[in-house]
Amino acid sequence: MKEELVAFRGVKEGIYIFIRQGDFEQIKGELIKKLEEYTDFFQGANILGIRGEDLSEDEINELYNIVQDKYKLHISEDGLPEYLEEPKFYTGIHEGMTKFIHGTIRSGQVVEYDGNIVIIGDVNPGGLVKAKGNIIILGSLKGVAHAGADGNQEAIVAAYDLQPTQLRIGNIIGRRPDEDIVASTFPEVARIYNGEVLIEPYLPRK
């Protein structure tokens, strides 16, 4: 009797997929055949991970793609290879989804977005801008700005005139200076440095 290359083992928490040593194309074919044959059984199941006797990282990743992408089965986060894990915060701060707003954000207005926000206008006192990515204001910021709202401390807040009521990046809140703020002659950028919000002038490279 031919030994199976793909075996499923159920435990209280879910199902493990065990791969025995053999030809990888045959392994893929057997996995797909079993997933097709027992589709109803696997729907709603929690796949705890894939274990192989002699599989490369690329081969294991390919099997995960079959299970997760083709058959839409749920894989436990602890069982996922690192590249398949869901990001714990928005990562498109360098090049990602961006919302453009033309006009002034007035007192009482709230603007929220799951990516970056660019405001072509001012944010007045009492206005709130909250983004999971960066916040760029082509005008004055005198209200509240919260960038990296889901925890990404690499996000920034930039404005031509940066005088916020409150400024927050990730879970770090910037403290207003005790002395009166002198308007900068340059646009300013706020970022996290050594665990604190640092505001510095933006000096274009020549």
Number of C-alpha atoms within 10 A of each C-alpha: 3 4 6 12 19 21 14 14 10 13 9 5 11 15 19 19 16 15 22 17 13 14 9 16 9 12 18 18 13 16 21 17 12 15 18 12 11 10 12 10 9 18 13 11 16 18 24 21 18 20 16 16 10 13 15 10 11 9 14 17 18 13 18 20 14 17 19 16 11 10 15 13 19 16 22 16 15 11 17 18 14 11 8 14 13 10 9 9 16 21 17 16 20 11 10 12 15 18 14 12 14 11 12 16 24 15 13 11 15 13 13 15 17 18 23 27 25 18 22 17 17 22 29 20 19 16 22 24 21 24 27 26 35 29 29 21 23 17 19 21 30 22 24 20 25 26 33 29 24 18 17 20 21 17 26 25 25 25 27 21 21 27 21 22 18 17 23 25 31 22 15 18 15 19 13 13 7 6 6 7 10 8 11 13 10 15 20 18 20 24 24 19 11 7 11 15 19 14 17 15 16 15 10 7 4 3
